[in-house]
Amino acid sequence: MTSPFSKLGIIAPIEKALKTLNISDPTDIQKKAIPELLTNKKDVVALAKTGSGKTLAFGLPLLQLIDKTNPTIQAVILVPTRELGQQIHTNLESFAAQIPEIKIASICGGVPIKPQIQRLTEPTQIVVATPGRLIDLIKREAINIKHTNFLVLDEADEMVKSLGEGLDEIVKELPNYRRTILFSATMPGTIKQLIQNYMSKNVVQIEADMETIGHQGIAHEYVVVEPIEKLNVLMHFLNNRLGQRGIIFCKTKAAVNKLAKNLAINKFSSGSLHGSLSQPIRDRIMGQFREGHIDILVATDVAARGLDVKEISYVVNYHLPDVYETYVHRSGRTARAGLKGYALTILQQEEEFEIPEFEDELGIKFERYQKVNAQDLEENTTLLWAKKVFKTKPNRELSADLKEKVHTVFHHLTKEELIDKLIAFEHGK
């Protein structure tokens, strides 16, 4: 029986790899992009929401179109962050599992460059790169992309903010006959300018599943708080979602560090991610989050771009983003692969007027989250205190004599009486 992917023109070895990965039904963007990329020779601009399967949409055609007998670089995939580069590299290798002749290299920043230079001396047909590291390798004459047939710009709307004139340095190394393929979740003016500057006039445009992010199965809510209660409202929200995975977005690295410290103090299973962390630490935190060892990731926008982690139940905007497109990317971390999702934005009174602007610009509807009352917040604080007590490790340095004296003070109390007294003591502070 003909499979959905074979109907799109995908060859048997790749189809077999997809079956091993339990990928059987193409998404809308895959249905539209794969035949276009396989049968046409024009530049392509593809607009598709975050989490719609864009890597597979451009990755499968690339694996088929390159000449696996030719050991030179034939495709360059540019990405905004190393984390996204690693994901794409891993995905492409899994898609090409049945075609061992195809060699794919990851040349992203944040890690030592010498092993990458050494890797590029070996046969390589596809490279996944961050712009800065690729430019560095070009200047060192450690990479040759002069015979590249395909340039892919993934998450282009996120990458263009930091790319500046760097794309000029890359493009001048590429042949004029190359095909440029651009994938983006949004189409701001900077992307339109990039298309005009670097792509052919008869570019093919594909649009898929772009009604609005409000139709992606994401419930959008906001809550207005006083500055002094902002952290406590967040803690109450998180305490009611224990065991679920989520991402909390902050505007600055300092805010990420401060919030992450508070979550750690209150014994939440969490980690932080921002651009100033070393790459090994970022990799370790992301690995823990992907594998479910931590439930909450506190991150800046730069650090979390392009992250593809399944089963993220919620996203919290601890600070409202400055631009509308950023909200699209933040919210798109949840409700991936057809699942339902939730996005909560925590505002101060003077920010509430911005909600209608986000609604109009993005075509979504925010509901007002019912803020908990003072008593509920106080009760939640007590629960967090109890959790901290429960998770406190015994002090092994205390003398046996002191412990015995303390035991003597409490020995006549039942467990229930002791807990009642501890709660009363905590509330009486």
C-alpha positions in Angstrom: 0.0 0.0 0.0 1.3 3.4 -0.9 2.2 5.5 2.1 1.3 9.2 2.5 5.0 10.2 2.3 5.7 8.1 -0.8 2.8 9.9 -2.5 4.7 13.1 -1.9 7.7 11.6 -3.7 9.7 10.4 -0.8 12.0 7.5 -1.6 11.9 4.1 0.1 15.0 4.4 2.3 13.8 7.6 3.9 10.3 6.3 4.2 11.6 3.3 6.1 13.5 5.6 8.5 10.3 7.6 9.1 8.4 4.4 9.9 11.1 3.5 12.5 10.5 7.0 14.0 6.8 6.4 14.0 6.2 9.3 11.6 3.4 8.2 9.3 1.2 11.2 8.5 2.6 14.4 6.9 1.6 17.8 8.3 0.1 20.5 6.2 3.4 22.3 5.6 5.1 19.0 4.7 2.3 18.1 2.2 2.8 21.5 0.5 6.6 21.9 0.7 8.0 18.5 -0.1 6.5 18.1 -3.6 7.4 21.8 -4.4 11.0 21.3 -3.3 11.4 18.0 -5.0 9.9 18.9 -8.4 10.6 22.6 -8.8 13.9 24.5 -9.0 12.8 27.9 -7.8 13.5 29.6 -4.5 10.9 28.9 -1.9 9.5 30.9 1.0 7.5 28.8 3.4 5.4 30.3 6.2 4.3 27.9 8.8 3.6 28.1 12.5 6.1 27.0 15.2 5.9 23.2 15.8 4.4 22.3 12.4 7.2 20.0 11.3 9.4 22.4 9.2 12.6 20.5 9.7 11.1 17.4 8.0 9.5 19.6 5.3 12.9 20.8 4.0 15.0 18.0 5.4 13.6 15.1 3.4 13.8 16.9 0.0 17.4 17.9 0.8 18.4 14.3 1.6 16.9 13.2 -1.8 18.3 16.0 -3.9 21.9 16.0 -2.9 24.3 13.7 -4.8 25.5 11.2 -2.2 28.4 10.1 -4.5 29.8 13.7 -4.3 31.7 14.2 -1.0 31.6 18.1 -1.2 29.2 20.4 0.7 25.9 20.7 -1.3 23.6 22.2 1.3 24.0 24.8 4.1 21.3 25.1 6.7 21.5 28.3 8.8 19.9 28.4 12.2 19.7 31.1 14.9 21.0 29.0 17.9 23.2 26.0 18.6 20.3 24.3 20.4 18.2 24.4 17.2 21.2 23.4 15.1 21.7 20.3 17.3 18.1 19.3 17.0 18.1 19.6 13.2 21.4 17.7 12.9 20.0 14.9 15.0 16.7 14.8 13.1 18.5 14.8 9.7 20.7 11.9 10.8 17.7 9.9 11.9 15.9 10.6 8.6 19.0 9.5 6.7 19.6 6.4 8.8 19.0 4.1 5.8 21.4 6.2 3.6 24.8 5.9 5.2 26.6 7.6 2.3 25.1 10.9 3.3 27.3 12.8 5.8 26.0 15.7 7.9 28.0 18.0 10.1 27.0 20.5 12.8 29.2 23.6 12.9 27.6 25.8 15.5 29.1 28.3 17.9 29.6 27.9 21.6 31.9 24.9 21.4 35.6 24.5 20.4 36.2 25.2 16.7 39.2 22.8 16.2 37.1 19.6 16.2 34.8 21.2 13.7 37.7 22.1 11.4 38.9 18.5 11.7 35.4 17.2 10.9 35.2 19.3 7.7 38.3 17.6 6.3 36.1 14.5 5.9 33.4 14.0 3.3 30.4 16.2 4.1 27.3 16.9 2.0 25.2 18.9 4.4 26.2 21.4 7.1 24.0 22.8 9.8 25.5 26.1 11.0 25.0 29.2 13.1 26.0 32.3 11.0 28.8 33.5 13.3 30.6 30.1 13.4 30.2 29.7 9.6 31.7 33.1 8.9 34.6 32.3 11.2 35.2 29.0 9.4 35.0 30.8 6.0 37.6 33.4 7.2 39.9 30.6 8.3 39.4 28.9 4.9 38.4 25.8 6.8 35.2 25.3 4.8 34.3 25.4 1.1 30.7 26.2 0.2 31.5 27.4 -3.3 29.6 24.5 -4.8 26.6 24.6 -2.6 23.3 23.9 -4.4 21.0 24.8 -1.4 20.9 27.5 1.2 18.2 26.9 3.9 17.3 29.7 6.3 15.4 28.2 9.2 13.5 30.2 11.8 14.5 33.1 9.6 12.4 35.7 11.5 14.4 34.9 14.7 17.7 34.7 13.0 17.5 38.0 11.0 17.5 40.1 14.2 21.0 39.1 15.0 22.3 38.3 11.5 22.9 42.0 10.4 25.2 42.1 7.4 26.6 38.6 8.2 24.5 37.1 5.5 26.3 39.1 2.9 29.6 37.4 3.9 28.0 34.0 3.6 26.1 34.6 0.3 29.2 35.9 -1.5 30.8 32.5 -1.0 27.9 30.7 -2.5 27.4 30.1 -6.3 24.7 32.2 -8.1 22.9 29.0 -9.2 22.0 28.0 -5.6 18.4 27.6 -4.5 17.5 29.5 -1.4 14.8 28.0 0.9 13.4 30.2 3.7 11.2 28.9 6.5 9.6 31.3 9.0 6.8 31.4 11.6 6.1 35.1 11.0 6.6 37.6 8.2 7.8 40.9 9.6 9.2 43.6 7.4 12.8 42.5 7.9 12.0 39.1 6.4 10.3 40.7 3.4 13.5 42.8 2.9 15.7 39.7 3.2 13.6 37.9 0.5 13.9 40.9 -1.8 17.7 41.1 -1.2 18.7 37.5 -1.4 16.1 35.5 -3.3 15.0 35.4 -6.9 12.1 37.5 -8.2 10.0 34.5 -9.1 10.2 32.9 -5.6 7.5 30.4 -4.8 5.5 31.2 -1.6 3.9 28.4 0.5 1.7 29.1 3.5 0.3 26.4 5.8 -1.8 26.4 9.0 -1.4 30.1 9.4 -5.0 31.1 10.4 -3.7 32.5 13.7 -1.8 31.1 16.6 -5.2 31.2 18.4 -6.3 28.2 16.4 -3.4 26.0 17.4 -5.1 24.6 20.5 -3.5 27.2 22.8 -5.5 28.9 25.5 -4.2 32.4 26.1 -4.8 34.1 29.5 -3.5 37.0 31.4 -3.5 38.1 35.0 -2.9 41.6 36.5 -0.9 41.8 39.7 0.7 44.2 42.0 4.6 44.1 41.8 4.8 42.8 45.4 2.6 39.8 44.7 3.9 38.9 41.2 6.2 36.1 42.5 3.6 34.7 44.8 1.0 34.5 42.1 3.5 32.6 39.9 4.3 30.2 42.8 0.6 29.5 43.3 0.2 28.8 39.6 3.2 26.5 39.5 2.2 24.7 42.7 -1.1 23.7 41.0 0.8 22.3 38.0 3.3 20.1 39.8 4.6 17.3 37.5 3.8 19.3 34.3 6.5 20.7 32.1 6.6 24.4 31.3 8.8 27.3 30.2 8.8 30.7 32.0 10.1 33.6 29.8 11.9 36.6 31.3 13.2 39.7 29.4 16.7 39.7 30.9 19.4 37.4 32.0 19.3 39.0 35.5 15.6 38.4 35.8 16.1 34.7 34.7 18.8 34.3 37.4 16.7 35.9 40.1 13.6 33.9 39.3 15.4 30.6 39.0 17.0 31.2 42.4 13.5 31.7 43.9 12.2 28.6 42.3 15.2 26.6 43.6 14.7 28.0 47.1 11.1 26.8 47.0 12.2 23.4 45.8 10.7 23.5 42.3 12.2 21.1 39.8 13.7 23.8 37.6 16.7 25.1 35.6 17.7 28.3 33.8 18.8 29.1 30.3 20.3 32.4 28.9 23.0 33.5 26.5 25.7 34.2 29.1 25.8 30.5 30.3 28.6 28.4 28.8 27.6 26.0 26.1 28.2 22.9 28.1 25.9 24.2 30.9 23.2 25.1 28.3 23.5 21.6 26.8 23.3 20.0 30.3 20.2 22.0 31.3 18.5 21.4 27.9 19.3 17.7 28.2 17.7 17.5 31.7 14.6 19.4 30.5 14.2 17.2 27.4 14.6 14.0 29.4 12.2 15.1 32.1 14.7 15.4 34.9 13.5 19.0 35.5 10.0 20.3 34.9 10.5 24.0 34.6 12.8 26.0 32.3 13.3 29.7 33.1 14.7 31.3 29.9 15.3 34.4 27.9 14.0 34.6 24.3 17.4 34.3 22.7 18.2 31.1 24.6 14.9 29.4 23.9 14.5 30.1 20.2 13.7 27.0 18.1 13.5 24.7 21.1 11.5 21.6 20.2 10.5 19.8 23.4 7.5 17.6 23.4 4.7 17.7 26.0 5.3 21.2 27.3 2.0 21.9 29.1 2.3 25.6 29.6 4.3 28.8 28.9 4.4 31.7 31.3 5.3 35.2 30.1 6.8 36.6 33.4 7.5 39.7 31.4 5.4 40.7 28.3 7.6 40.6 25.2 8.5 43.8 23.3 7.3 42.6 19.9 4.3 40.6 18.7 6.4 38.0 16.8 8.2 37.1 20.1 4.8 36.1 21.6 4.2 33.8 18.7 7.5 32.0 19.3 7.0 31.8 23.1 3.5 30.4 22.8 4.6 28.0 20.1 6.7 26.1 22.6 3.5 24.5 23.8 0.7 22.8 21.9 3.2 21.0 19.6 2.4 18.0 17.4 -1.3 18.6 17.7 -1.4 18.7 21.5 -3.3 21.3 23.6 -1.4 24.1 25.2 -1.7 27.0 27.6 0.0 30.4 27.8 -0.3 32.7 30.8 1.0 36.3 30.8 1.6 38.1 34.2 1.1 41.8 33.9 1.3 44.9 36.1 -1.6 47.4 35.9 0.2 49.8 33.6 0.8 47.0 31.0 -2.9 45.8 30.7 -3.6 48.3 27.8 -1.2 46.2 25.6 -3.4 43.1 25.6 -5.9 44.4 23.1 -3.0 45.4 20.8 -1.6 41.9 21.0 -5.1 40.5 20.2 -5.6 42.7 17.2 -2.1 42.1 15.8 -2.1 38.4 16.3 -5.7 37.6 15.8 -6.0 35.8 19.2 -8.3 36.2 22.2 -7.0 36.6 25.7 -9.1 35.5 28.6 -8.6 37.0 32.1 -7.1 34.6 34.6 -8.8 34.6 37.9 -6.2 35.9 40.3 -6.2 34.1 43.6 -7.1 36.0 46.8 -4.8 36.9 49.7 -5.8 33.9 51.8 -5.0 31.4 48.9 -1.6 33.0 48.4 -0.9 32.7 52.1 -2.0 29.1 52.2 0.2 28.4 49.1 3.2 30.0 50.9 2.6 27.6 53.8 2.5 24.7 51.4 5.8 25.8 49.9 7.3 26.2 53.3 6.2 22.6 54.2 7.7 21.3 51.0 11.0 23.1 51.9 11.0 21.5 55.3 10.2 18.1 53.9 13.1 18.3 51.4 15.6 19.6 53.9 18.5 17.2 54.4 19.3 16.3 58.0 22.3 18.1 59.6 24.8 15.3 60.2 27.1 17.6 62.1 24.8 18.2 65.1 25.9 16.3 68.2 24.0 13.3 69.4 23.6 15.0 72.7 21.9 18.1 71.2 19.6 16.0 69.1 18.6 14.0 72.2 17.8 17.2 74.1 15.6 18.4 71.2 13.9 15.1 71.0 13.1 15.4 74.7 11.4 18.7 74.1 9.0 17.2 71.5 8.8 13.6 72.6 5.4 13.8 74.2 3.7 15.3 71.1 2.0 13.3 68.5 2.9 13.8 64.8 -0.3 15.7 64.3 0.3 18.0 67.3 3.9 18.7 66.1 2.7 19.6 62.6 0.0 21.9 64.1 2.6 23.7 66.2 5.1 24.0 63.3 2.3 25.6 61.1 1.3 27.9 63.9 4.9 29.0 64.5 5.4 29.7 60.8 2.2 31.8 60.6 3.1 33.6 63.7 6.4 35.0 62.3 
